[in-house]
Structures are given as C-alpha cells and as structure tokens.
Amino acid sequence: MSNIPNFKDVNDEDVYQTIFNNKLTDYYVFMNAVRGKFFPNYNWDQITGETLSVLRDMTAMLIYDTTEEFRKEVPGYANEDNIFVPRKDLLEVMKEAFEEFRNDK
C-alpha cells in the first residue's frame, strides 16, 4: 500500500513524521499560493475535485520548474538525478501504450 518503512525504534518514526509534516506544510503553502493566484475568491471547500486535480498538477509543475531553474542557477545542485514525470505526460504515454497494445492484438 505504501512505502512507509518498518521503523526500528520510536525515534526513527518521530524523525519520519517530522519530515512528513514539514513536507506537508510546504506542499500546502505551495498549493494555497496557486489557488490564491488562480481562484482568489474561492475557499478550499468551494473547489471541485476536477479543479483540485488541476491545482495539484499546476503545483507539481511549478515545483518541478522551480527545482530545475534552482539547480541551473545555484552551484552544487545540477548533478542530482531527476526522475520526476509530470502526471499528465505519464497518463498520455500510458494511454498511447494501451492503444498500441490493443491495435497489436
């Protein structure tokens, strides 16, 4: 179901939860900034599931673009491996692969 490790002790679990909570706070700040720019008159409870999905994709794209620009501009970060695949690109590639698979049968 998830990639949460089996913790060796309570301290390791605390460290993991602290990291998660910090990342959650950051992601919420980023999502809230995107929502505020594109839907300034809407609260979270007024946003539909489809709009939330768009906000999530936009936030992920902006995080990716920001990270890439940061790596180019700040020494010491350019050599990190990048395995991020935008969700929309992945879905399109998978749809194409399934279509090709169906056509081959």
C-alpha positions in Angstrom: 0.0 0.0 0.0 2.7 2.5 0.8 6.5 2.8 1.1 6.4 3.7 4.8 9.3 1.8 6.4 9.1 -0.6 9.3 10.7 1.6 11.9 13.5 0.2 14.1 12.5 2.4 17.0 10.3 5.2 18.1 13.0 7.8 17.4 13.1 6.8 13.7 9.4 7.0 13.5 9.5 10.5 15.0 12.1 11.6 12.5 10.0 10.3 9.7 6.9 12.0 10.9 8.7 15.3 11.3 10.0 15.1 7.8 6.5 14.3 6.5 4.9 17.1 8.4 7.5 19.6 7.1 6.9 18.4 3.5 3.1 18.6 4.1 3.3 22.2 5.3 5.5 23.2 2.3 3.1 21.5 -0.1 0.1 23.1 1.4 1.8 26.5 1.2 2.5 25.9 -2.5 -1.0 24.6 -3.2 -2.5 27.5 -1.4 -0.4 30.0 -3.3 -1.5 28.5 -6.6 -5.2 28.5 -5.5 -4.8 32.1 -4.4 -3.5 33.3 -7.7 -5.9 31.4 -10.0 -9.0 31.2 -7.7 -8.7 34.2 -5.3 -12.4 34.3 -4.4 -12.7 30.6 -3.7 -12.1 28.8 -0.4 -11.0 25.2 -0.4 -14.5 23.9 0.3 -15.8 25.6 -2.8 -13.3 23.9 -5.2 -14.5 20.8 -7.1 -12.5 17.6 -7.4 -11.6 18.4 -11.0 -10.4 21.9 -10.1 -8.4 20.4 -7.2 -6.8 18.0 -9.6 -5.8 20.9 -11.9 -4.4 22.8 -8.9 -2.4 19.7 -7.9 -1.0 19.4 -11.4 -0.1 23.1 -11.6 1.6 23.0 -8.2 3.6 19.9 -9.2 4.6 21.6 -12.5 5.7 24.7 -10.7 7.6 22.8 -8.1 9.4 20.9 -10.9 10.1 24.0 -12.9 11.3 25.9 -9.9 13.6 23.0 -8.9 15.1 22.8 -12.4 15.7 26.5 -12.5 17.2 26.4 -9.0 19.5 23.6 -10.0 20.8 25.6 -13.0 21.3 28.8 -11.0 22.8 27.5 -7.8 26.1 25.6 -7.8 26.1 22.2 -6.4 22.6 21.0 -7.4 22.9 20.5 -11.1 24.1 16.8 -10.9 21.3 15.4 -9.0 19.3 12.7 -10.7 15.8 13.7 -11.9 13.1 11.1 -12.1 10.1 13.4 -12.0 7.5 12.7 -14.7 4.6 15.1 -14.9 1.3 13.3 -14.2 -0.3 14.4 -17.4 2.6 13.3 -19.5 2.6 9.9 -17.8 -1.1 9.5 -18.4 -0.7 10.4 -22.1 2.2 7.9 -22.6 0.2 5.2 -20.9 -2.9 5.8 -23.0 -0.8 5.6 -26.2 0.9 2.4 -25.0 -2.5 0.8 -24.2 -3.9 1.8 -27.6 -0.8 0.4 -29.4 -1.2 -2.8 -27.3 -4.9 -3.1 -28.4 -4.1 -2.5 -32.0 -1.4 -5.2 -32.0 -3.9 -7.9 -30.9 
